[in-house]
């Protein structure tokens, strides 16, 4: 963990003035979340995440217990155009835990996502579908042997903001509903996860 902190400091110092300005402006303009706190249905905190950003987006994500014990952390890797290529998860001792890779079409839309486990074996494969305006409408999850496991449909409001994600199993039965609430400046304020029977399972609060 220590070497990650040192590397992050070196990265910030190495940024030129213009890059630093761009990063500052990007963070201010987008008001990226700095913390996400997860609660169970009984409103008891389960864990929380904190975030650090670079000029392209997320640079590091840290996962903590309610008592501030680090569980794991993630590093993000991008191409020269700012498209995310990899997300790698490590434990507090810097041991590899998982890796997620991403592929895109010619227009820059994400085509698929692959998640690999600690033994670097493929665990899940995701595909994405979009409407004529480029809005993400569907995400499908497959097993390593290409069998459909589940899929998610996206619902937006008139402003184009994501309002709901509905998860279905491979038979087409609803299993989860994820709802989003927004606060000032149109930023996500709360994520609510409910069962198909509308029972609260957990929720997350975003901090900016």
TALIN-V918636 format. One record per pair of residues at least 24 apart in sequence whose ideal C-beta (glycine too) atoms are under 7 Angstrom apart, sorted by the first residue. I is the first residue (numbers start at 1). J is the second residue. Records with the same first field share a line. If there is no record, write none. Layout:
I: J  J
This chain:
1: 70  92  94
3: 94
4: 73
8: 52  60
19: 55
22: 55
23: 54  55
26: 55
27: 53
31: 185  187  208
33: 206  207  208
34: 207  208
35: 207
36: 204  206
37: 204  205
38: 202  204
39: 202  203
40: 202
41: 200  201  202
46: 202
47: 71
56: 82
57: 84
72: 97
83: 108
109: 134
161: 186
